[in-house]
Amino acid sequence: MFSSSKKEQQGVKQAKLSTLIADNVRNAGDLEFSEGLRMDGQVTGNVTGRPGEETLLERCSS
């Protein structure tokens, strides 16, 4: 009647936000990150996730 095994969840795996660029930070140049990045500040350049890894970019605008 009831199964004790848990079904595997499907969908997007949630990455850990391990890096923060604060609102008052300005960066000129390319940026590569792993895991997750929350970007409140400004980056002038390319922002990319590390190749071969699942990454998450959260961009907050003011």
Secondary structure, 3 states (H helix, E strand, C coil): CCCCCCCCCCCCCCCCEEEEECCCCEEECCEEECCEEEECCEEECCEEECCCCCCEEEECCC
